[in-house]
Amino acid sequence: MAPGKLDGVSALIRSHLDAEVQAGFPKLARTPSTGVIRFLDYFDSLTAAERDSLLAALAKIQTLSFFPPQAVRGKLEQMMATTPAFASYRQAMQSVLFSMGLRYLDLRMRKAMLADPTSRRMMAQTRATLNFTPRDDLPPTLVTDPDAAHLKPAKATLLRKPIDEALRKLFATRKEKRPGGETEYSGVLQETRVKVTIDFAAMGLQLRYGVTIPDETKRVFVWQRGYEDLWSAGRGWDYLTEENAEASVHLLCDYVGQIVSLRNAILVAL
């Protein structure tokens, strides 16, 4: 791939990231995912210069991720390991600052821990050794009532039918059950053949989705991709509640469309 082409794709992705940031994260803030919550909290802690460096790093890294792995794997791994802004982000995500608070626990685990006296006692003992106060507050865009007693994580039985109806309305003309409990929806969106996989049985998650776009020319690679991947913020959803379930289904459809639009724009740029 010519450097000029890569620069063009990187600029395209950076433009998309910048638009979301400047708008105040209207999409990401509504994503029911601890990975995204961590990213947004980390981003909020950065200076303007640090934010710019991280966005530049994400744009370059995600540019490579849109090409066949066998062609870019070595370069992608090197870039992820040696780009200071991205390395700092990954290190922060593994730190106690972004892992100890109840804010960063999936909702089912949070509810279970708070209901168990032994878990609460062990948590208190651990916190007594820390030099900071972990965050326990819930993002109000996802959970409006912070009372754990009122928290109702959404179950698969609540999500299956709305997702099925929404994806069929959006693009899917075919639905197929796959081994392992996944469901694959296929059809045409924006004149593009698309497959979307939905999995309710992923470990520790309420929902995992992935968008795949076949490309016989092998120019642009999109396989099991989520919108959150653009931000290296994970793809699993674990903050789904009975209250935010409907909005999250709409967001899922929006994300599918965003991935298809971005992929097609990249194809044109090449």
TILUM-914407 format. One record per residue (C-alpha): residue in three letters; x negated, y negated, z. Coordinates in Angstrom, 2 decimals. Each point is the difference from the previous one (the first is absolute). Layout:
<dokols>
<dokol resn="ALA" x="X" y="Y" z="Z"/>
...
</dokols>
This chain:
<dokols>
<dokol resn="MET" x="0.00" y="0.00" z="0.00"/>
<dokol resn="ALA" x="-1.40" y="-3.38" z="-1.06"/>
<dokol resn="PRO" x="-0.73" y="-2.36" z="2.93"/>
<dokol resn="GLY" x="2.19" y="-2.65" z="-1.57"/>
<dokol resn="LYS" x="2.98" y="2.34" z="-0.02"/>
<dokol resn="LEU" x="-0.55" y="0.90" z="3.65"/>
<dokol resn="ASP" x="-0.23" y="-3.67" z="0.92"/>
<dokol resn="GLY" x="3.29" y="-0.63" z="-1.79"/>
<dokol resn="VAL" x="1.77" y="2.78" z="1.89"/>
<dokol resn="SER" x="-1.53" y="-1.18" z="3.29"/>
<dokol resn="ALA" x="1.26" y="-3.53" z="-0.63"/>
<dokol resn="LEU" x="3.47" y="1.40" z="-0.75"/>
<dokol resn="ILE" x="0.11" y="1.93" z="3.27"/>
<dokol resn="ARG" x="-1.45" y="-2.91" z="1.96"/>
<dokol resn="SER" x="2.72" y="-2.25" z="-1.39"/>
<dokol resn="HIS" x="2.64" y="2.44" z="1.25"/>
<dokol resn="LEU" x="-1.59" y="0.19" z="3.46"/>
<dokol resn="ASP" x="-0.30" y="-3.78" z="0.22"/>
<dokol resn="ALA" x="3.66" y="-0.48" z="-0.89"/>
<dokol resn="GLU" x="1.11" y="2.31" z="2.81"/>
<dokol resn="VAL" x="-2.30" y="-1.73" z="2.49"/>
<dokol resn="GLN" x="1.04" y="-3.51" z="-0.97"/>
<dokol resn="ALA" x="3.66" y="0.96" z="0.25"/>
<dokol resn="GLY" x="-0.55" y="1.17" z="3.58"/>
<dokol resn="PHE" x="0.07" y="3.74" z="-0.68"/>
<dokol resn="PRO" x="3.71" y="0.30" z="-0.82"/>
<dokol resn="LYS" x="-0.45" y="3.62" z="-1.12"/>
<dokol resn="LEU" x="-2.71" y="1.33" z="2.29"/>
<dokol resn="ALA" x="1.59" y="-1.42" z="3.14"/>
<dokol resn="ARG" x="3.10" y="2.11" z="-0.70"/>
<dokol resn="THR" x="-1.95" y="3.22" z="-0.53"/>
<dokol resn="PRO" x="0.84" y="2.52" z="2.77"/>
<dokol resn="SER" x="-3.56" y="1.22" z="0.44"/>
<dokol resn="THR" x="-2.55" y="-0.18" z="2.82"/>
<dokol resn="GLY" x="-2.74" y="-0.17" z="-2.63"/>
<dokol resn="VAL" x="1.49" y="-3.19" z="-1.41"/>
<dokol resn="ILE" x="0.61" y="-1.45" z="3.47"/>
<dokol resn="ARG" x="-3.68" y="0.51" z="0.81"/>
<dokol resn="PHE" x="-1.04" y="-1.62" z="-3.26"/>
<dokol resn="LEU" x="2.19" y="-3.05" z="0.55"/>
<dokol resn="ASP" x="-1.20" y="-0.46" z="3.57"/>
<dokol resn="TYR" x="-3.62" y="0.32" z="-1.12"/>
<dokol resn="PHE" x="0.50" y="-2.42" z="-2.88"/>
<dokol resn="ASP" x="1.61" y="-2.50" z="2.36"/>
<dokol resn="SER" x="-3.12" y="0.12" z="2.21"/>
<dokol resn="LEU" x="-2.37" y="-1.02" z="-2.83"/>
<dokol resn="THR" x="-1.26" y="-3.41" z="-0.98"/>
<dokol resn="ALA" x="0.91" y="-1.40" z="-3.41"/>
<dokol resn="ALA" x="-3.43" y="0.97" z="-1.36"/>
<dokol resn="GLU" x="0.28" y="3.52" z="1.41"/>
<dokol resn="ARG" x="3.44" y="0.43" z="-1.53"/>
<dokol resn="ASP" x="-1.31" y="-1.10" z="-3.39"/>
<dokol resn="SER" x="-2.86" y="2.51" z="0.24"/>
<dokol resn="LEU" x="2.34" y="2.84" z="0.93"/>
<dokol resn="LEU" x="2.42" y="-0.79" z="-2.83"/>
<dokol resn="ALA" x="-2.89" y="-0.13" z="-2.46"/>
<dokol resn="ALA" x="-1.22" y="3.38" z="1.26"/>
<dokol resn="LEU" x="3.46" y="1.56" z="-0.20"/>
<dokol resn="ALA" x="0.46" y="-1.25" z="-3.56"/>
<dokol resn="LYS" x="-3.29" y="1.52" z="-1.17"/>
<dokol resn="ILE" x="0.54" y="3.28" z="1.81"/>
<dokol resn="GLN" x="3.57" y="0.40" z="-1.19"/>
<dokol resn="THR" x="-1.09" y="-0.78" z="-3.54"/>
<dokol resn="LEU" x="-2.12" y="3.15" z="0.01"/>
<dokol resn="SER" x="2.78" y="2.03" z="1.58"/>
<dokol resn="PHE" x="2.12" y="-0.51" z="-3.13"/>
<dokol resn="PHE" x="-2.45" y="2.04" z="-2.09"/>
<dokol resn="PRO" x="-0.55" y="3.79" z="-0.15"/>
<dokol resn="PRO" x="-1.78" y="1.12" z="3.21"/>
<dokol resn="GLN" x="-2.69" y="1.99" z="-1.81"/>
<dokol resn="ALA" x="-1.09" y="-3.16" z="-1.78"/>
<dokol resn="VAL" x="-0.17" y="-2.34" z="2.99"/>
<dokol resn="ARG" x="-0.26" y="2.12" z="3.16"/>
<dokol resn="GLY" x="-3.68" y="-0.70" z="0.71"/>
<dokol resn="LYS" x="0.27" y="-3.71" z="-0.65"/>
<dokol resn="LEU" x="3.22" y="-0.27" z="1.99"/>
<dokol resn="GLU" x="-1.45" y="1.77" z="3.04"/>
<dokol resn="GLN" x="-3.11" y="-2.16" z="-0.14"/>
<dokol resn="MET" x="2.02" y="-3.20" z="-0.25"/>
<dokol resn="MET" x="2.20" y="0.97" z="2.95"/>
<dokol resn="ALA" x="-3.04" y="0.80" z="2.13"/>
<dokol resn="THR" x="-2.14" y="-3.01" z="-0.91"/>
<dokol resn="THR" x="2.46" y="-2.88" z="-0.34"/>
<dokol resn="PRO" x="-0.27" y="-1.84" z="3.36"/>
<dokol resn="ALA" x="3.57" y="-1.32" z="0.12"/>
<dokol resn="PHE" x="1.50" y="3.40" z="-0.74"/>
<dokol resn="ALA" x="-2.37" y="1.81" z="2.36"/>
<dokol resn="SER" x="1.00" y="-2.39" z="2.80"/>
<dokol resn="TYR" x="3.67" y="0.65" z="-0.74"/>
<dokol resn="ARG" x="-0.45" y="3.77" z="0.17"/>
<dokol resn="GLN" x="-1.98" y="-0.29" z="3.22"/>
<dokol resn="ALA" x="2.69" y="-2.16" z="1.57"/>
<dokol resn="MET" x="2.71" y="2.51" z="-0.91"/>
<dokol resn="GLN" x="-1.89" y="2.65" z="1.97"/>
<dokol resn="SER" x="-0.56" y="-2.21" z="3.04"/>
<dokol resn="VAL" x="1.96" y="0.13" z="3.27"/>
<dokol resn="LEU" x="1.27" y="-3.52" z="-0.68"/>
<dokol resn="PHE" x="2.18" y="1.33" z="-2.81"/>
<dokol resn="SER" x="0.83" y="3.40" z="1.46"/>
<dokol resn="MET" x="0.71" y="-0.31" z="3.72"/>
<dokol resn="GLY" x="3.19" y="-2.06" z="-0.05"/>
<dokol resn="LEU" x="3.46" y="1.54" z="-0.24"/>
<dokol resn="ARG" x="0.45" y="-2.37" z="-2.95"/>
<dokol resn="TYR" x="-2.26" y="2.29" z="-2.02"/>
<dokol resn="LEU" x="1.71" y="3.27" z="0.89"/>
<dokol resn="ASP" x="2.59" y="1.49" z="-2.31"/>
<dokol resn="LEU" x="3.46" y="-0.56" z="1.43"/>
<dokol resn="ARG" x="0.74" y="3.63" z="0.79"/>
<dokol resn="MET" x="-3.24" y="0.32" z="1.97"/>
<dokol resn="ARG" x="0.64" y="-3.32" z="1.76"/>
<dokol resn="LYS" x="3.45" y="1.10" z="1.10"/>
<dokol resn="ALA" x="-1.28" y="3.39" z="1.18"/>
<dokol resn="MET" x="-2.89" y="-1.49" z="1.99"/>
<dokol resn="LEU" x="2.14" y="-2.56" z="1.77"/>
<dokol resn="ALA" x="2.49" y="2.70" z="0.96"/>
<dokol resn="ASP" x="-2.71" y="2.25" z="1.51"/>
<dokol resn="PRO" x="-1.33" y="-0.89" z="3.49"/>
<dokol resn="THR" x="-3.27" y="1.87" z="-0.54"/>
<dokol resn="SER" x="-0.69" y="-1.85" z="-3.24"/>
<dokol resn="ARG" x="0.74" y="-3.34" z="1.63"/>
<dokol resn="ARG" x="-2.35" y="0.80" z="2.89"/>
<dokol resn="MET" x="-2.84" y="1.04" z="-2.32"/>
<dokol resn="MET" x="0.53" y="-3.10" z="-2.11"/>
<dokol resn="ALA" x="-0.26" y="-2.21" z="3.08"/>
<dokol resn="GLN" x="-3.24" y="1.71" z="1.04"/>
<dokol resn="THR" x="-1.53" y="-0.53" z="-3.43"/>
<dokol resn="ARG" x="1.06" y="-3.64" z="-0.14"/>
<dokol resn="ALA" x="-1.61" y="-0.68" z="3.35"/>
<dokol resn="THR" x="-3.40" y="0.59" z="-1.65"/>
<dokol resn="LEU" x="0.55" y="-2.49" z="-2.82"/>
<dokol resn="ASN" x="-1.24" y="-3.59" z="-0.13"/>
<dokol resn="PHE" x="3.03" y="-1.21" z="-1.96"/>
<dokol resn="THR" x="3.77" y="0.34" z="0.17"/>
<dokol resn="PRO" x="1.34" y="2.32" z="-2.72"/>
<dokol resn="ARG" x="2.90" y="-1.24" z="-2.08"/>
<dokol resn="ASP" x="3.32" y="1.69" z="0.68"/>
<dokol resn="ASP" x="2.29" y="-2.43" z="-1.81"/>
<dokol resn="LEU" x="1.94" y="1.25" z="-3.00"/>
<dokol resn="PRO" x="-0.05" y="-1.98" z="-3.28"/>
<dokol resn="PRO" x="3.37" y="-1.83" z="-0.02"/>
<dokol resn="THR" x="0.31" y="0.38" z="-3.78"/>
<dokol resn="LEU" x="0.26" y="3.76" z="0.57"/>
<dokol resn="VAL" x="1.50" y="0.38" z="3.46"/>
<dokol resn="THR" x="2.22" y="-2.79" z="1.29"/>
<dokol resn="ASP" x="0.77" y="1.61" z="3.37"/>
<dokol resn="PRO" x="-3.21" y="0.75" z="1.95"/>
<dokol resn="ASP" x="1.78" y="2.05" z="2.68"/>
<dokol resn="ALA" x="-1.35" y="3.56" z="-0.33"/>
<dokol resn="ALA" x="3.30" y="1.36" z="1.29"/>
<dokol resn="HIS" x="1.73" y="-1.43" z="-3.08"/>
<dokol resn="LEU" x="-2.63" y="1.16" z="-2.48"/>
<dokol resn="LYS" x="1.39" y="2.48" z="-2.50"/>
<dokol resn="PRO" x="-2.59" y="1.37" z="-2.46"/>
<dokol resn="ALA" x="1.64" y="0.89" z="-3.31"/>
<dokol resn="LYS" x="0.28" y="3.71" z="-0.77"/>
<dokol resn="ALA" x="-0.33" y="1.59" z="-3.43"/>
<dokol resn="THR" x="3.73" y="0.75" z="-0.03"/>
<dokol resn="LEU" x="0.67" y="-3.73" z="0.06"/>
<dokol resn="LEU" x="-2.49" y="-0.77" z="-2.78"/>
<dokol resn="ARG" x="0.45" y="2.74" z="-2.58"/>
<dokol resn="LYS" x="3.28" y="-1.07" z="-1.56"/>
<dokol resn="PRO" x="-0.74" y="-3.76" z="-0.20"/>
<dokol resn="ILE" x="-3.43" y="0.67" z="-1.54"/>
<dokol resn="ASP" x="1.48" y="2.47" z="-2.45"/>
<dokol resn="GLU" x="2.68" y="-2.47" z="-1.09"/>
<dokol resn="ALA" x="-2.44" y="-2.93" z="-0.18"/>
<dokol resn="LEU" x="-2.60" y="1.80" z="-2.13"/>
<dokol resn="ARG" x="2.64" y="1.36" z="-2.34"/>
<dokol resn="LYS" x="1.35" y="-3.51" z="-0.45"/>
<dokol resn="LEU" x="-3.49" y="-1.40" z="-0.51"/>
<dokol resn="PHE" x="-1.35" y="2.47" z="-2.54"/>
<dokol resn="ALA" x="0.28" y="3.70" z="0.81"/>
<dokol resn="THR" x="1.81" y="2.31" z="-2.36"/>
<dokol resn="ARG" x="-1.46" y="3.17" z="1.48"/>
<dokol resn="LYS" x="-0.49" y="1.29" z="3.54"/>
<dokol resn="GLU" x="-2.09" y="3.02" z="0.88"/>
<dokol resn="LYS" x="-0.87" y="1.72" z="3.28"/>
<dokol resn="ARG" x="-3.70" y="0.79" z="0.29"/>
<dokol resn="PRO" x="-1.92" y="2.46" z="2.20"/>
<dokol resn="GLY" x="-0.60" y="-1.29" z="3.51"/>
<dokol resn="GLY" x="3.28" y="-1.87" z="0.24"/>
<dokol resn="GLU" x="-0.79" y="-2.89" z="-2.35"/>
<dokol resn="THR" x="2.56" y="-1.37" z="-2.42"/>
<dokol resn="GLU" x="-1.09" y="-1.41" z="-3.35"/>
<dokol resn="TYR" x="2.06" y="-2.53" z="-1.93"/>
<dokol resn="SER" x="-0.85" y="-0.65" z="-3.65"/>
<dokol resn="GLY" x="1.27" y="-2.33" z="-2.67"/>
<dokol resn="VAL" x="-0.84" y="-3.21" z="-1.86"/>
<dokol resn="LEU" x="-0.52" y="-3.41" z="1.59"/>
<dokol resn="GLN" x="-1.15" y="-3.08" z="-1.90"/>
<dokol resn="GLU" x="-0.37" y="2.22" z="-3.09"/>
<dokol resn="THR" x="-2.47" y="2.12" z="1.97"/>
<dokol resn="ARG" x="0.28" y="3.67" z="0.98"/>
<dokol resn="VAL" x="-0.12" y="0.13" z="3.79"/>
<dokol resn="LYS" x="0.05" y="2.64" z="2.71"/>
<dokol resn="VAL" x="0.64" y="-0.79" z="3.66"/>
<dokol resn="THR" x="-0.61" y="2.57" z="2.72"/>
<dokol resn="ILE" x="1.79" y="-0.23" z="3.34"/>
<dokol resn="ASP" x="-1.15" y="2.03" z="3.00"/>
<dokol resn="PHE" x="1.78" y="0.00" z="3.36"/>
<dokol resn="ALA" x="-2.23" y="2.67" z="1.55"/>
<dokol resn="ALA" x="-3.45" y="-1.63" z="0.00"/>
<dokol resn="MET" x="-1.76" y="0.33" z="3.35"/>
<dokol resn="GLY" x="0.66" y="-2.95" z="2.30"/>
<dokol resn="LEU" x="2.09" y="-1.82" z="-2.59"/>
<dokol resn="GLN" x="3.69" y="-0.49" z="-0.63"/>
<dokol resn="LEU" x="-0.50" y="-0.57" z="-3.71"/>
<dokol resn="ARG" x="-2.80" y="0.15" z="-2.54"/>
<dokol resn="TYR" x="0.44" y="-1.05" z="-3.61"/>
<dokol resn="GLY" x="-2.21" y="-0.03" z="-3.05"/>
<dokol resn="VAL" x="0.35" y="-1.37" z="-3.53"/>
<dokol resn="THR" x="-1.55" y="1.89" z="-2.91"/>
<dokol resn="ILE" x="-0.15" y="-1.31" z="-3.57"/>
<dokol resn="PRO" x="-1.20" y="2.47" z="-2.64"/>
<dokol resn="ASP" x="-2.50" y="-1.44" z="-2.50"/>
<dokol resn="GLU" x="-1.19" y="2.29" z="-2.74"/>
<dokol resn="THR" x="-2.59" y="-2.57" z="-1.07"/>
<dokol resn="LYS" x="-1.62" y="0.19" z="3.46"/>
<dokol resn="ARG" x="-0.48" y="-3.76" z="0.06"/>
<dokol resn="VAL" x="1.86" y="-0.87" z="3.20"/>
<dokol resn="PHE" x="0.29" y="2.48" z="2.86"/>
<dokol resn="VAL" x="3.05" y="-0.12" z="2.27"/>
<dokol resn="TRP" x="0.57" y="3.11" z="2.09"/>
<dokol resn="GLN" x="1.98" y="0.18" z="3.24"/>
<dokol resn="ARG" x="-0.59" y="-3.69" z="0.51"/>
<dokol resn="GLY" x="1.76" y="-2.25" z="2.49"/>
<dokol resn="TYR" x="0.21" y="-3.78" z="-0.06"/>
<dokol resn="GLU" x="-1.81" y="-0.12" z="3.35"/>
<dokol resn="ASP" x="-3.04" y="1.55" z="-1.70"/>
<dokol resn="LEU" x="-0.68" y="-3.41" z="-1.55"/>
<dokol resn="TRP" x="-0.78" y="-1.20" z="3.50"/>
<dokol resn="SER" x="-1.71" y="3.23" z="1.13"/>
<dokol resn="ALA" x="2.67" y="0.11" z="2.68"/>
<dokol resn="GLY" x="1.21" y="3.58" z="-0.29"/>
<dokol resn="ARG" x="3.11" y="1.31" z="-1.66"/>
<dokol resn="GLY" x="1.94" y="1.84" z="2.71"/>
<dokol resn="TRP" x="3.06" y="-1.57" z="1.62"/>
<dokol resn="ASP" x="0.42" y="0.59" z="3.74"/>
<dokol resn="TYR" x="1.91" y="-3.10" z="1.15"/>
<dokol resn="LEU" x="3.36" y="0.87" z="-1.51"/>
<dokol resn="THR" x="2.99" y="-0.65" z="2.23"/>
<dokol resn="GLU" x="3.72" y="0.45" z="-0.49"/>
<dokol resn="GLU" x="0.17" y="-3.79" z="-0.16"/>
<dokol resn="ASN" x="-2.68" y="-0.61" z="-2.64"/>
<dokol resn="ALA" x="0.64" y="3.14" z="-2.07"/>
<dokol resn="GLU" x="2.18" y="-1.66" z="-2.65"/>
<dokol resn="ALA" x="-2.41" y="-2.90" z="-0.51"/>
<dokol resn="SER" x="-2.91" y="2.44" z="-0.17"/>
<dokol resn="VAL" x="1.68" y="1.99" z="-2.77"/>
<dokol resn="HIS" x="0.37" y="-3.20" z="-2.01"/>
<dokol resn="LEU" x="-3.65" y="-0.80" z="0.69"/>
<dokol resn="LEU" x="-1.02" y="3.46" z="-1.22"/>
<dokol resn="CYS" x="1.69" y="-0.68" z="-3.34"/>
<dokol resn="ASP" x="-1.70" y="-3.41" z="-0.17"/>
<dokol resn="TYR" x="-3.36" y="1.65" z="0.60"/>
<dokol resn="VAL" x="0.56" y="2.55" z="-2.75"/>
<dokol resn="GLY" x="0.76" y="-2.83" z="-2.40"/>
<dokol resn="GLN" x="-3.04" y="-1.99" z="1.15"/>
<dokol resn="ILE" x="-2.34" y="2.92" z="-0.63"/>
<dokol resn="VAL" x="1.41" y="0.57" z="-3.47"/>
<dokol resn="SER" x="-0.22" y="-3.71" z="-0.85"/>
<dokol resn="LEU" x="-3.59" y="-0.27" z="1.20"/>
<dokol resn="ARG" x="-1.07" y="3.15" z="-1.82"/>
<dokol resn="ASN" x="1.52" y="-1.24" z="-3.25"/>
<dokol resn="ALA" x="-1.69" y="-3.38" z="0.41"/>
<dokol resn="ILE" x="-3.33" y="1.75" z="0.52"/>
<dokol resn="LEU" x="0.59" y="2.08" z="-3.13"/>
<dokol resn="VAL" x="0.56" y="-3.19" z="-2.00"/>
<dokol resn="ALA" x="-3.14" y="-1.58" z="1.50"/>
<dokol resn="LEU" x="-2.09" y="2.91" z="-1.25"/>
</dokols>
